Amino acid sequence: MGAEGAHPTGESRSQGVLFDESTLRPVPEGIGYRGPVACSAAGITYRQLDYWARTGLVTPSVRDASGSGSQRLYGFRDILILRIVKRLIDTGVSLANIRAAVDHLDQRSGEDLAGLTIMSDGASIYECRSADEVIDLVRGGQGVFGIAVGSVWREVEGTLAALPGERPDGDHLVADGASDELAERRARRSVG
């Protein structure tokens, strides 16, 4: 990835013009989401999710599959990256460039990740950390698109707030906005 976050003059600038990081909540620790929930939150098919896990593009960080009948559990960050991958695919970015972007995103901490904007001209992917870097890419004359990771973060937060999660030990959590008969029974059973 190009444009490694330093402004050409060496100045460090904030990307607050593009989005406000102060509204981002910390990544939920120890909570995972099963494949169908991860698919729903990321806007992908189960077939895509399974393929990406088997090829190592995006693997579940909470719990990987350990044999027939076991369930993968994807963490918040995994789903965030899945959603970004989906957007990159939808815009025609090559799989090789997507893999490079995922590797780059995997190296970032949550707060650092939320401050990125990923830009692409279709051939390359760039990391932009300031409005000036975005403007420099646009001035290049080619069409570019951008993904503000902080905005995707908020989208995933909103989606997951209404979906059920679970802990790696199998303890099911009822989402704030989701309540169905089965979830209520599980909640009663875990309390009693």
Backbone hydrogen bonds, N-H to C=O, Kabsch-Sander energy under -0.5 kcal/mol:
donor,donor_aa,acceptor,acceptor_aa,energy
2,G,125,I,-1.4
5,G,3,A,-0.9
5,G,127,E,-0.6
7,H,11,E,-1.4
10,G,7,H,-2.8
13,R,11,E,-0.6
18,L,15,Q,-2.0
19,F,15,Q,-1.2
21,E,19,F,-0.7
23,T,20,D,-1.0
24,L,21,E,-2.1
32,G,166,E,-3.8
33,Y,74,Y,-1.8
38,A,34,R,-2.7
39,C,35,G,-2.8
40,S,36,P,-2.0
41,A,37,V,-2.6
42,A,38,A,-2.2
43,G,39,C,-1.8
44,I,39,C,-1.8
49,L,45,T,-2.2
50,D,46,Y,-2.8
51,Y,47,R,-2.3
52,W,48,Q,-2.9
53,A,49,L,-2.1
54,R,50,D,-2.6
55,T,51,Y,-2.2
56,G,53,A,-0.8
57,L,52,W,-1.7
58,V,52,W,-0.9
62,V,73,L,-1.3
63,R,73,L,-1.8
70,S,67,G,-1.8
73,L,63,R,-3.1
74,Y,33,Y,-2.8
79,I,75,G,-2.1
80,L,76,F,-2.4
81,I,77,R,-2.4
82,L,78,D,-2.6
83,R,79,I,-2.3
84,I,80,L,-1.8
85,V,81,I,-2.8
86,K,82,L,-2.3
87,R,83,R,-1.9
88,L,84,I,-2.4
89,I,85,V,-2.6
90,D,86,K,-2.6
91,T,87,R,-1.2
92,G,89,I,-1.8
93,V,88,L,-2.2
98,I,94,S,-2.2
99,R,95,L,-2.8
100,A,96,A,-1.9
101,A,97,N,-2.3
102,V,98,I,-2.8
103,D,99,R,-2.6
104,H,100,A,-2.0
105,L,101,A,-2.8
106,D,102,V,-2.5
107,Q,103,D,-0.7
107,Q,104,H,-0.8
108,R,105,L,-1.5
113,L,109,S,-3.0
114,A,110,G,-2.1
115,G,111,E,-0.7
115,G,112,D,-0.7
116,L,113,L,-1.7
117,T,128,C,-1.7
118,I,147,I,-2.8
119,M,117,T,-0.5
119,M,126,Y,-2.9
120,S,145,F,-2.2
121,D,124,S,-1.4
122,G,124,S,-0.6
126,Y,119,M,-3.5
127,E,2,G,-1.8
128,C,117,T,-2.8
128,C,126,Y,-0.5
131,A,14,S,-0.6
134,V,130,S,-1.6
135,I,131,A,-2.4
136,D,132,D,-2.5
137,L,133,E,-1.9
138,V,134,V,-2.3
139,R,135,I,-2.5
140,G,136,D,-0.6
140,G,137,L,-0.9
141,G,138,V,-1.6
145,F,120,S,-2.1
147,I,118,I,-2.8
149,V,116,L,-1.9
149,V,147,I,-0.9
150,G,114,A,-0.6
150,G,116,L,-0.6
151,S,148,A,-0.9
152,V,148,A,-1.7
153,W,149,V,-2.6
154,R,150,G,-1.9
155,E,151,S,-1.9
156,V,152,V,-2.6
157,E,153,W,-2.5
158,G,154,R,-2.4
159,T,155,E,-2.3
160,L,156,V,-2.9
161,A,157,E,-1.6
162,A,159,T,-1.2
163,L,160,L,-1.6
165,G,173,L,-1.0
166,E,32,G,-2.8
167,R,171,D,-2.6
170,G,167,R,-2.5
172,H,170,G,-0.5
173,L,165,G,-3.2
175,A,173,L,-0.5
177,G,161,A,-1.6
178,A,175,A,-0.6
179,S,177,G,-0.5
184,E,180,D,-2.5
185,R,181,E,-2.3
186,R,182,L,-2.4
187,A,183,A,-2.4
188,R,184,E,-2.5
189,R,185,R,-2.7
190,S,186,R,-2.3
191,V,187,A,-1.4
192,G,188,R,-2.5
